Amino acid sequence: MEYLADNWPILFLIVVYITLCLYIGWWFKKKASEGVSEYYIAKREIPGWVISLAFFSTFISTNTYIGQAGQAFQAGLCWAWVGLFWTIFCMFSWLLLGPRMRKQTASLNSVTIPDYFDYRYKSTLSKVMRAFAAFVIIFATLWYMVGIAKGCAHLLDRVLNVPYAWGAFLVIFITCAYTVWGGMYSVLWTDAVQGLMMFFVAIIMVILPAMYVGGWGELMSNISYVTHVTKAGKPMGDGLVTFCSLVSFMYILGIGLAVGMKQIAEPRCLIRFYSVDNAKSMKFAMIATPVFLGVSLICVMGLGALVHGMATEKEAAFLVKHTDQVIGFMLAKFGNPWISGICLAGLFAAGMSSLASVMLIVGTAFIGDMWNLFRPMDQEQIVTRTKMTIVIYCAIVFLVTVFPPMGIVELTAFAGAVFASSFFPAIFGGLYLRWGTGHGAFWSMLIGMASCIIWRWGFRLNYAELKNIHEIIPSFVIALLVYVIISRMTQSKAPDKEHLDFVFGVSRV
C-alpha cells in the first residue's frame, strides 16, 4: 500500500499509455490480417504527418533518450555534436533517398528492403543477396533491441524499483503484443502517438536539472567547474564545458556516423518510405521530420552533462561508470511523481516505438525473404508465420537482455555500423546508379559486414591506439569501394536496358 501511495501517479500514466498502444494494435488487427501488403507496409496508405512522426520516433529510441543522453555525463556537452551528425543524415535520408525509394518500390511492388535488392538488381545473385540481407537484419537487430530493452529496464528499476529482468520482460512483450496484432498499421499509428509524446518529453527533461538547482544560471555555474571525477578517476574540472576535453572527437565522429547512418541504411527507417500515401505527403514529411529530430536532439544529447549539477560527488562517481542509469537517477532525484510519470511514459514511447518497428522487420525478413523465398507459401501462412517469428525472436532478445554484452551506446552503434556498411552502397547504388550490378551489391554487403565485425573484435578492442576509430569508418569505406569496383568489373551482368528504364521511370517514345 505504501508503494502504491508513493507511485500511483507514475503507474496511472504508464497504464493509460500502455492501454492506448494495445488498443491501437487491437483496432487494426482485422485490417492488418487481410494480406501481406497490409501487414508488411500498411498498403501504402498512411498520411505524411504520421510517417514523419513515425520515422522520428522509430529512429530516436530509449537508446537516445537514456543511453546517449546519459553518455554526456561522461563526455560533457560536446556530446551534442553527435546529434548534429544525426540531423544531417536525417535530411540526407528524406531529401535523397525517400522520394526515389517510394517511387521505385511501388513500381517494383517491393514490400521489404531485401526484396527490393532482388527486384532492382535482377541478377543471378539476387536471391542469395535477398536471403543474406535478411540474415543481416536478424543479426544486427538483436543488438539494437537489447539496447532498447536494457535502457527501459534500468529506468523501471531506478524509478519504480521493478527488478531489471521483469522490466525487460514487460517492455518487450507488451510491444510484441500490439505489433503482432496490427502489423505495420499499429506500428505506424502508435509510433505517431509516441512521437508526439517523445517530442514534448525531450523539452521537459532538459528543464529538470535547471529547475532542481534554481535556474539556468545556477546550473551552468555548477557544471562549469566540478570536483567530480572521470571514469578513470581523474578530476573533470571544466571538462564538461570544454570541447572534447573528456572524449576524443574521433569517437564522437564514429558514434555520430554509426548511428546517424542508420537513417540511410537501416530497414526499420527506410521501410517508412514504402507506406507514404502520395507525393504531397512525402514533401510535408521531408520538412517536418528533420525539425522533430533536430529540436529533440538539442534537448537530449547534452542532458547527461547537466545532471552533474544535481549529483553529489559520491553519486557522480557511480554514474560516470554507469551512464545508462543517469536519466533514471535524474527523475528519481527530482522527486515529482507526475513529472516522473509523464517522462517515464515518454521514455517508454521512445523504446517501444523502435522495438515495434524492428520486431516487424525481423519477422518479414525471416518469413518473407528467407522461408518464402525457397519454400513459397500463401499470404495467410506468410502473415501467421511472421507473427510466430516475432514472438520467438522477442524471447531470444529477452534472454540476451538479461545478460547484455555491452552498454547501450555501443550496442546501438555496432548495430548501426553493420547496417550502414552492409546496406548503404546497395541502396544508394540501386536508387541512383544505373551501372550498379547485383554482384557489386552482394559482395559489398558481405564484405562490409565482415569488415565491420573484424575491425571491432580483431583491431579496435585489441589495440589502444585504435579504440576511438569506430568500425563504421573503415567498413563503410571498404564496402563503397567494393560496390564500385565489382560493379564496374561485372557490367556484362547488369540488368537489361528495358528493366533499368522501368526502375528509373524512363518513359519510352
N, C-alpha and C positions, 0 to 999 in steps of 0.2 A: 504493500500500500504506500509506503514511503517513497519507493521508486517511482510509482505512478504519479504521486503528488508532485514530485520534482520534475518529471519528464513528460507529463501529459501533453503540453503544447507541441513538443517535438514529435511525439508519437502520433498525435492527431493529424498534423500536417503531412507526415510521411504516409500515413494510412490513406488520406484523401488523395495524395498524388499517385500512390500505387493502384488504388481503386480505379482512378481515371485511366491509367495506362492499360489495365486489364480489361476495362470496359471497351476501350477503343479496339483492342485486339479481338474481343468477342463480337463487336459490332460488324467487323469486316470479315468474320470467319467464313460466312457463306459465299461472299463475293470472291474472296481470295482462292477458294477451292474450285472455282469454275474451270480453271485450266492453268497451264504453265505460264503463259504470258501474264495472267492476272496475279499469280502467286509470286513470280520472279521479278516483274517490273511494273506492276500495277497498271498494266495495259496502256502505258504511255499517256495517262490522262490526269496527271497531277499538276495543279496550278504552280506558277513560278514562285510565288511567295512561300509556298510550302516547301518546295525544293530548296530554296535559298536557306531557310531556317534549318532544314534537314541536313544540308551539306555542312553548315556551320556547326550544328550540334553533334553531328557524326564525327567530324574531324577533331573538335575540341571536346575531349573526354575528361574523365577524372584524372587521366594521366597528365593533363594540363593543369586542371584546377587544383589538384593535390600534389602530383609528382613534380611538375615543372615549377609551379608556384613555390613549393617547398624547397626546391633546389636553390632558389635565390637566397635562402637562409645561409647557405654555404658559399654561394658565388657572389652575392651582392647585387646591387641594382643593375649592373651591366648585363645580367642575365636577360633583361628585357630585349636585348639585341636579337635573341633567339626568336621572339615574337615578330620582330621586323622581317626576318627572313621568311617566316611562315606566311605573313600577309602578302609578301611579294609573290610567293608561289601560289597563293590563292588567286591572285589577279591573273597570273600566268595560266592557271588551270581553266578559269572561266573565259578568259579572252581568246586563248589559242586552242584549247582542246575541246571545250564544251560544245560550241556550235557545230564543229565538224563531227564530233563523236555522235551527237544527237542525230545528225543527218545521215551519216554512214551506217550507223547501227540500225536505224529504221529501214533504210534501203536494203540492207543485208538480212533483215529480220533476225538480228542478233539479240539475245536476251541475257548473255553473260560476257564477261571480258574474255575468258578462254575461247568461247565460240566465235568471238569477233576475230581473234587471231586465225582461227580455222577458215572462216568465210572470206576474210580480207586477203590473206596471202595465198590461199588456194594452191598449195604445193604438195609434194609427196611427203613432206614432214608435218603437214598441217595438223593431222590427228594426233601425232605424237606430241607436237607442241601444245596442243589443246589440253591433253592429259597432264603434261608436265606443268603447264600453267596452273592447273587445278591443284596439283601437288604443292606448288609454291604457296598458293593461297592457304592451304590447310596447314602447312608448316609455319609460315610467318605469322598467321593469325593467332596461333596458340599463344605465342609470347605476348602479343598485344592484349589479348583477352585476360591473360594472367595479370598483366599490369593494371588493368582497369579494376578487376575484382579485388586485387590486393589493396588498391587505394580506398575503395569503398569499405572494405572490411576493417582497415585501420581506422577509418572515420567512425564507423559504428562502435568500435572498441573504445575510442577516445571519448566520444560524446555521450554514448548511451550504455557503455560497459557491456556491449554484446560481444561474446567471445569471437576471436578472429575467424575461426573456421565456420561458425554459424553465420557470421556476417557475409562471408564469401558465398556460402550456400544460398542464402536468401536472395542476394543480388543477382546471382547467376540464374537461378531457376524461376524467379518471378519474371525476369526479362525473357527467359526461354518460353514461358507460357504464352505471353501475348505475341511473340514472334511466330511461334508455331501456329497459333490460331489464325492470325490475319495476314501473314506473309508481308510482302512489300507495302501493301496498303497500310497495315497497322504500323509498320516500321516508319514510314514517311510521316504519317499524321501524328504519331506520338513524338517523333523527332521534332516536328514543328512546335508542338506544345513545350517540349523540353528545351528547345532553342530559345524561346521567349523567356522561360524561367532562368536559363543559364545567363542570358544577356544581363538581366537585372540583378541577379545574384553576384555577378562579377563586380558590378558597380557598388553593391552593398558591402562586399567583403573588403574592398580596398579602403573603405572608410573606417572599418572597425578599429584598426590599430591607432588611428588618429583620435577617434572618439575615446578610446581607452585611456590614452595619456593626456588628453585635454586639448587637442588641436594639432594641426599640421606643423605649425612652427615648433611646438614642443617635440613632436615625433621626429622631425628631421634633425633637430638638435641632438636628440637622444642617439640617433644612429650614425651621426657624422663622425663620432669617435666613441668606440665601445671598448670595454675591458674584456669582452668575450673572446674566446679562443677559436682557432680554426680546427678542422678535423685532425690536423697533425699536432695540435696543442700549442700553436704559436699565436700571439696576440693579433687580433684583427685590426685594432687601431682605427684608421679611417678607411680601411679596405672596402667597407660596404658601399661607399660613395665614390671610390676611386676606380676609374676604368680598368678592368681586368687585373686588379691587384690580387684578387683571391682565386682567379681561374684563368687559364690560358685562352686567348682569343681563338686559337685553333680548335679548342674543344667546343667553344660556343659555336663556331662555324660548322663543326662536324654535326653537332646536335641540331642546329638550325637547318642544315641541308637534309640530314637523315629523316627528320620528322616532317619538315616542310615539303619535301619531295613526295611524300605520300599523297598529297593532293593532285599530283600529276601522274601518279603511277598506281595507287592502291585501288583495287576494285570497289571497296565499300564507298569511296568518294566518287569514282568515275561512273559507277552504276547509276548515280543520281541523274546524270545527263540523259539516260535512257528513258526516264519516266516523265520528262517535261512535256506538257501537252501541246505547246506551239512556240513559234519563234518569238512572239511578243513576250511570252513568259520568260523565255531564255534571256532576253535583253534586260528585263527587270532584275532577274537573279544575278546577272553579270555585275550589276552595280551594287545591289543590296548585300550580297554575300561578303565581299571584302570589307564592307562597313561594319557588319555584325562582328566579323572576325577581328578586325583591327581594334575596335573600341574595347572588346572583351580582353584582348591580349595586353593592351595598355594597362588595364586594371589588374590583371592576374600575374603577369610574368615577373614583376619585381616584388610581389606581395611578401614573399618569404623574408626579404631583407627588412621590410617594415616591421615584421613580427619581432625582430630583435628589441624594438622599443618596448615590448610587453614582457620580455623574458628576463628572469634573473640570471646570474652567471651560472648557477647550477643547472637551471632549465636549458639554457643555451648550450652548455657543454653536452647535454644529452641530445638535443635536437640537431646539432650540427652533424652528428653521426647517424641520425635517423630522420632525414629530411622528409620522408613520406608521412611523418606524423605532425609536421609543423602546422598545417591548416586545422587539423583536429584540435591541436593544442590551443590555437588562437580562438576557436569557437568556444571551447570549454572554459578558457580563462576569461573571455568576455562575459560569459555568465548569464546572458539573457536567453531564456528558453524559446521565446518566439523568434528572435533573430536566428538562433541556432537551428530552429525547425525550418525556417524559410531557406537558410543557406544549405542545410543538410538535404532538403528536398531538391534544391538546385544542383547540388553536387551528385546526388543520385541520378538526376536527369542527365547530367554530363556523362556519367558512366553507362547508364542503361541505354541511352541513345546510340552510343558506339557499340555496345555489346550486341544490341538487337541487329544492327546492320551487318556486323561481321558474322554473327550466327547464321543469318540468311545466306551470306556469301559462301560460307563453308558448305552449307547444305546443297546449294546449287552447284558448287564446284564438284563435290564428290558424286552426286547423283546425275546431274545434267551433263557434266563434262568428263566424267570418268566412266561410271557404270553404264549410263545410257549410250555412251559413245560406242562401247564394244558389245553391249547386250541391250539393244533397244527395247523400250517398254512404252506402254500407252501413257497418256497425260495423267490419268488418275493415279497410276502407280508412281510416276515421277514425283507428283506432289506429296503423296503419302510417304514415300521413302525419303524425300527431302526432310520432312518433319521428323522422322525417326533418326536421321543422321544428326540433326540439330541437337536432339535430346542426348544422344550418345556422346557427341563432341563436348557438350556442356559438362557432362560427368567427368570427362578427361581434363577439361580446363579446371574444374573444381579441385581435382586431386593434385594438379601441379601448383595451383594457388596455395594450397595448404603448406607446400614446401617450395616457395619461389626461389629460382636460381639466381636472381639479381634484383636490384631496385627498379622502381617504376620508370625512371628516366632512361636507364639503359635498356630495359625491356622494350619500351616504346621505340627508341632509336634503332635498336637492332632490327625490329620488325620492319620499320620504315626503310632501313638500308637494304634489306632483302627485296622488298617490293620495288624500290626505285631502281636498283641495279638490275633486277630481273626483267621488269616490265617496261620501263620508260622508253628505251630505244625502239622496242617493237611497237609500242603505242604511237609514239611520235612519228616513227617511220611509216606506220600504217596510215596515219591521218594526212601526212604531208609529202612523203617521198614515194613517187610512183615507182622508182627503181629499187625500192626495198624488197627483198625476197624472203620467202619463208625460211630458207636456210640461214640467212643472216639473222632473222628474228629468233629462231630456235637456239642457235649457238650463242647469241648474245645473252639470251635468257639463262641458259645452262652455265656459261662461263661467268656471267655476272653474279649469280647466286653462289657459285663455288668460290669465286674470289672474295666475296663478302665474308663467307664463313672462314676461309683460310686466313685472311688478313686479321680477323678478330682473334681467333684462337692460335694461329700459328705465329703471328708477329706482334700485334698490338698488346696482348695480355702477357707477352713474354719478354718484351724489351721496353725498358722505362722510357727511352727516348722516343718511342712511337706511341705511347699511351694516349696522347692528345690528338693523334691523327685518326679520326674515326674511319671505320671500314667503308662508309659510304663514298669517301673521296676516291681511293684507288679503284674500288669495284665499279663505280659508276663510269669512270673514265675508260676502264678496260672494256666494259660492256658496250659503250658507244663505239669504240674503235673496232670491236669485233663485228658489230652490226654493219658498219660502213664497209669494212674490208671484205667480209664474206658476201655481203650483198653485191658488191662490185664484181667479185670473182664468180658469182653464180647467176649472172644476168640471163643466161640461157634457161634458167629455171623460174624466171619471173612469170607472173600471171599474164595471160594474153591481153592484147590491147582492148578488146571488147569488154573484158571483165574490169580492167582498170578504169575505162571510161564510165562504166556503170557505178563503180565505187566512188569515183571522184565527181560524179554528176555532170559529165561532159555529154551534152546533147548531140545526137547525130543529125546531120543535114538530110 
